């Protein structure tokens, strides 16, 4: 996920309409596999990484008992989650950013091999 470290890189990718649409579809699909409803119509109008991150963090907060399941489905590497401090107040925001980056990475990789 190193190539998606800068927020500007993430925003640039999400600003591309086709990538943004695929991102929203993928995140809605992954969350629905955990029986977590995420408002995809809300995600469709958010092109800013921080706004998307906040929406994802709110969904995680509401369904905190399913964190392990969603991380498994989205395939967030454990080495990244282990670096997060669960005691910090911004833990869910940090976790949401990992999810955002991983889903975006999956979308971009899939596009590269089509």
C-alpha positions in Angstrom: 0.0 0.0 0.0 3.1 2.3 -0.1 2.1 3.9 -3.4 -1.2 5.1 -1.7 0.5 6.7 1.3 -0.1 10.3 0.3 -3.6 11.7 0.6 -3.1 13.5 -2.7 -2.5 10.2 -4.5 -5.7 8.8 -3.1 -7.8 11.8 -3.9 -6.4 11.8 -7.4 -7.5 8.3 -8.0 -10.9 8.8 -6.4 -11.5 11.9 -8.6 -11.5 9.7 -11.7 -15.2 8.9 -12.2 -14.8 5.3 -13.4 -12.4 4.5 -10.5 -14.7 6.2 -8.0 -17.7 4.2 -9.2 -15.8 0.9 -9.0 -14.5 1.9 -5.5 -18.1 2.5 -4.3 -19.3 -0.7 -5.8 -16.5 -2.7 -4.2 -16.8 -1.2 -0.8 -20.6 -1.7 -0.7 -20.1 -5.3 -1.9 -17.4 -6.1 0.8 -19.4 -4.5 3.6 -22.6 -6.3 2.5 -20.8 -9.7 2.7 -20.5 -8.9 6.5 -24.1 -7.8 6.7 -23.1 -4.3 7.2 -25.2 -1.7 5.4 -23.2 1.2 4.1 -25.0 3.9 2.2 -23.5 3.6 -1.3 -25.6 6.6 -2.5 -23.7 8.7 0.2 -20.4 7.3 -0.9 -21.2 8.1 -4.6 -21.2 11.9 -3.9 -18.0 11.9 -1.8 -14.9 12.2 -3.8 -12.7 13.4 -0.9 -10.7 10.7 0.9 -11.3 12.2 4.3 -15.1 12.4 3.8 -15.1 8.8 2.6 -12.9 7.8 5.5 -15.3 9.3 8.0 -18.3 7.5 6.4 -16.5 4.2 6.6 -15.4 4.9 10.2 -19.0 5.5 11.2 -20.0 2.2 9.7 -17.2 0.5 11.6 -18.2 2.2 14.8 -21.8 1.0 14.4 -20.7 -2.6 13.7 -17.6 -2.8 15.8 -18.3 -6.4 16.6 -17.6 -7.3 12.9 -14.2 -5.6 12.6 -12.3 -8.8 12.2 -14.7 -10.1 9.6 -14.6 -7.0 7.5 -10.8 -6.8 7.6 -10.6 -10.4 6.5 -13.1 -9.9 3.6 -11.4 -6.8 2.4 -8.0 -8.4 2.9 -6.3 -5.7 4.9 -2.8 -7.0 5.7 -2.4 -7.8 9.4 1.0 -6.1 9.5 -0.8 -2.8 9.0 -3.6 -3.4 11.6 -1.0 -4.4 14.2 0.6 -1.0 14.0 -2.7 0.7 15.1 -3.3 1.6 18.7 -6.8 0.5 19.7 -6.7 2.8 22.6 -6.3 6.0 20.6 -9.4 8.0 19.9 -8.7 8.1 16.2 -8.4 4.3 15.9 -11.5 3.8 13.8 -10.4 6.7 11.5 -7.0 5.0 11.0 -8.7 1.6 10.4 -11.1 3.2 7.9 -8.2 4.7 6.0 -6.5 1.2 5.8 -9.8 -0.1 4.4 -10.1 2.7 1.9 -6.6 2.2 0.7 -7.0 -1.5 0.3 -10.3 -1.3 -1.5 -8.8 1.3 -3.9 -5.8 -0.9 -4.4 -8.0 -3.8 -5.3 -9.9 -1.7 -7.8 -6.8 -0.3 -9.4 -5.1 -3.7 -9.6 -8.2 -5.2 -11.2 -8.3 -2.4 -13.8 -4.6 -2.9 -14.6 -5.1 -6.5 -15.5 -8.3 -6.2 -17.6 
